[in-house]
Amino acid sequence: MSKVSASDFASVQAAIDFLSEQDEQRELVIPAGVFETGALSLISNLTLNLEEGAVLKFVDDPSVYGPIWTRWEGIECYAMHPLLYASDCENVTITGLGTIDGSGQAWWEKFAQIEQEDRLEPREDYEWQLAKLNPDYKERTGGGARPCTQFLRPPLIQFWKCKNITFENFTLQNSPFWTLHTVYSENITIQKLTIKNPANAINTDAIDIDSCKNVVIQECLFDVGDDAITLKSGSGVDGLRVNIPTENVTVRDCKILASHGGIAIGSETAGGIKDVDVKDCQFLGTQRGIRLKSRRGRGGTIENINLENLEMDGCWCPIVLGMYFAPGILPHEEAALLSVEAQAVAATTPHIKNIKIKNINAINIKSTAAFIVGLPESPIENVEIDKFHWSLAPAEELLETWNSEPTKGLFHDENRGIKTINISNLTINGEEM
């Protein structure tokens, strides 16, 4: 075992590079204090130990994070280098009671300015650098982070084509974009993490499990500006080309505070997402507790999803199974993607089936109890909801029902109960609907 302290080297990356030349088992200790750094690349057989009081803090200069081939909002392309990155690595553990800080404020402000201007094309030098590498960028719609601008912000942590990975005990905060993103990886354990991003920090998902298998997430706390535990598998034609599912995922004993979706599956679904088991979680003030989402053009099948023993308080909508997810749709796409009339079934038509939801106690609901809406050409199939107990918040705390799920106003009315459209074989509390 080779063990070194980051304080003994000119930079954190220099310490990693030193360890890469040592024996097979390596440990890098980040002692108490603030360690400022640019992009970091990890190695196999490494333990990164963040001692209590340690802060690994990344600089907020986009020019530091040069282009790298990755998957960004479900499509393979060049994007900014992740802040903390591992590629084709095995046996990597990040542990300890310290903190990894992405210095996200400047990134969020840049994106807020883009949204305020409604900008849809590159402007900055680092955006044009990516645009030249991604000649199809004008056709990319993405989920809601405006990839057409090529402001392709980096995740705080990304593991690409890795296996045997453990993340435990530490805190992640202030991510520029998605926080912990695993892609094409397997045998992943995530436990006792705290992930914090401000509620208004857009696109700051806590965990994105992207075309991965054999994943355990347990005893974590999430308080973020987008979805919390998020399962994805690529988007549209590119995701179908890659065709790698996310499968065999277990979630246990997690607490989710602010987030757009607590357990979020999709909307990038092309490779399929299957065999997911979620139990014994709490959702406090979460916008949507269970959130399965896709839309025309995304492709793939969400199937064999089991969720049970979930406590919810103050959620906008406890259960969302929706196939009209609208963020990121460009104006010229709306007529086809959001049509309430049946469209031709194609490879990019998504499907949702075989969903079991049991023992859900939801109080102080602010919008709607459940929003279950399939496509007319691809109804949601085989949904069993049992022991679902729910009650609304006081009248003065209620929100408009369109807050249940963003669909550009489709399917929302004054019904605050269980909305069901285009679904086949639905049972709720023992009653066939």
Helices and strands as residue ranges (DSSP letters): E 2-5, G 6-8, H 12-19, E 26-30, E 33-37, E 40-41, E 46-50, E 54-58, G 62-64, E 67-72, E 75-80, E 84-87, E 90-96, E 99-101, H 105-117, H 125-133, G 137-139, G 147-149, E 157-160, E 163-168, E 171-173, E 180-183, E 186-191, E 194-196, E 207-210, E 213-218, E 221-223, E 229-232, H 236-242, E 246-252, E 255-256, E 261-265, E 273-284, E 288-293, E 301-313, E 317-322, G 331-333, H 334-337, E 351-365, E 370-373, E 380-392, G 395-397, G 401-404, E 418-421, E 423-428, E 431-432
